[in-house]
Amino acid sequence: MAKTFALTPVIVDSGIIYALMDRSDVWHQRVADYLRDFIGKLIVPITVVPEACYLLNTFLGPAAERAFLTSLTKGEFAVEPCSPVDLSRCLTILEHYADANLGLVDASVMAIAERLKITKILTCDRRHFSLFRPKHCTGFELYP
């Protein structure tokens, strides 16, 4: 299989982290295949970290949560902070898309992607990320 070259970094949503760790998840194989062939920078917004940790600990156990945190400390993912400007944008996104039932984590992924001018999102959530219209592009490219 050919390597997936990323000219720009990719933002990673919490569902991807969970799917990668849970071999029985319906997204696991697609995520594993994509990441095996991926060359580039994987960015995890700080807001994704607690959600991913909660999911991993609750459904897969403390060892899975620790494995994810270990990958962060090794630099396998770059952790991106959420600034006050990002939080303001999150509020705007949540208000604008109130009927879509978005939450802070998805809104923060969107806001941080806008700030960093990133168009590629690694997510299992097609519904929310397909609906959103970013300021810096016509729409996000969703993977895997």
N, C-alpha and C positions, 0 to 999 in steps of 0.2 A: 504494500500500500504506500502511496506517495506521502511525503511529509506535508503537513499543513503549515505553511509559512504565514505568519501574521505580520503584515507591514505595520500594524498598530497593535497595541496591547489589547487584551480581552478582559472584560469585567466578568467576574464569576459570581453567580447567585447561589444562595444556600442550598437549593434543591440539587444542584450539581455536586456539591460536596457530599451531601447525603447519598445520592445515587452512586457516587464513586465508591463509597465505603460499604454500601449494602449490596452484596452480590445478587440478592433476590429482587432488587428494585427493577422495575420495567425499563428504566433509563440506564441501568448500570453498563450494559455492553456498549451502547452508543457513546456514553461518556468516556468509558475506558479506551475505546478505539480512537476517539477524537484526541484525547490527551496523550495517548501513546505516540501519535503522529504529530503532535503539536510542537512547534518551535516558536517561542515568543514569550512574552511576559503575561502572567496570569495575575490579575489584580482583584483582591477581595476587599470590598469596602468594610470598614470596621463594624458597621451595623449588621453585616452578614455573619460575623464571627459568633456573637452570642446566640443567634437563631440556629446556626449550624451546630454549635455545641449542644444546645438544648435538644435538637432532633437526634443527634448522634448518641448523647448520653441516655435519653429517654428510650429510644427504640433499639439501639445497638449496644449500649452499655458504656461505662466509664473508659474502657480501653480504647474505644473508637474515638471518643472525645479527645483523649490524650494523644492519640495518633495524629489527629487533625492539628492539634496545637503544636505538636512536634514538627509537622510539615511547615507550619508558619514560622517557627523559630529557625528552621533550616533554610528559610528563604525560598521554598518551593512555590509559595504564593507571596506576592507583595501586598501588604496591608495598607489600604488607603484611608486616611482620616476623613471624617465628615465635619466640615467647617460650619460655622454659623450661617454663612452664605448658602451652603448646601442645605442646611435645615430649613432656611427660609424658602428655598426652591422646593423642598419636599412638601412644605405646607401648601404652596401654590399648586403643586401637582395633585396633592390629596384633595384639595378643594375643587380643582377643575375636573378631576376624574372621580368625583364622589360616588357616582352611580356604579362605577366599576369595582367598588369594594377593594381598592388598593390599600396596602398597609405601608408603614414607615420603611420597612426594609426594601420593598420594591421601589418606592419613591426615592430612596437614597441611592439605590443602584442607578436609577435614571438620572438623578441630579449629578452624581459624581461622574457618570459617563458624559454628560453634557459639559461639565467643567473641564474635564480632561480631553474633550473632543474625541471620545472613543465611540465608534459605531458598532463594534462587535460585542455581543453579550452572550455568555455561556449560561444558558438557563433551560429549565424544564417547563417554565411558565410561559407558554406561547400566548395565552389569552391577554394577560396584562401588558406584556412587552410589545405585542403586535398593535395594541390599541393606542399606545402612547406615541405622540408626535414630538420628538426632540427638537430643540432649537437649532442644533448644528447639522442636522441631516434630515432626509425625508422619512427615515425610519431606521430602527436598529436591524442589524444583521444578526439573526438568532442562530446559535449553534448549540448542540450538535445537530 
